[in-house]
Amino acid sequence: MELDHLAVVAGTLAEGVAAVEAALGVPLQPGGAHPQMGTHNRLLSLGDLYLEVIAVDPAAPPPGRPRWFAMDAFAGPPRLTNWVCRCADLDAECAEGPPGLGDPLDLERGDLRWRMAVPPDGLLPFGGLFPALIAWQGTAHPAPRLTDRGCRLKRLTVTLPAAEELRAALAGRLSDRRLDIEPGPEGLTAEIETPSGLKVLR
């Protein structure tokens, strides 16, 4: 598995974009809509990965199932809620992962195609802090299409009381020098190098 992208969930897309642009000092780019989930997003290049701001799309019909990233229960200001890892064999990773990862779904946005494990209730294991797992279909991926704004992920810190258990669940499956899993109150913190210096998203 490899780091693929980070997700900032917001009550509305405009609120999320405003919060992230104020925090990082760079503009986000258009993303698109996810018809199967009733959501839409905007994006920012982080070099080999990307950041998405995602919110419920008020113009879309309800998806008929819980949305990913536990978005149906989201409240409060925009915040970094999830991290996503790509893998070559999604079925195998789901079989080896903790219970509650969900079944892989076939999804699309424009010409992008991917499979993603979405839990039946939308909430990933470890209180939502286990990485969402994605397998891109074909060679198309959002990151190379985005304008390089000079932003790079320096560190992603996952904090939770069950840090040791999460580290054990990912042992041998994911290794990235930018990732830290530490004991503490549940949350995600991303340190991002920007043209105006190091910025922090939570």
Secondary structure, DSSP 8 states (H G I E B T S, - for coil): -EEEEEEEE-SSHHHHHHHHHHHHSS--EEEEEETTTTEEEEEEE-SSSEEEEEEE-TTS---SS--GGGGGG--SS-EEEEEEEE-S-HHHHHHHS-TT--EEEEEEETTEEEEEEE-TTS--TGGGTS-EEEEE-SS--HHHHS---S-EEEEEEEE-TTHHHHHHHHTTT---TTEEEESSSSEEEEEEEETTEEEEE-
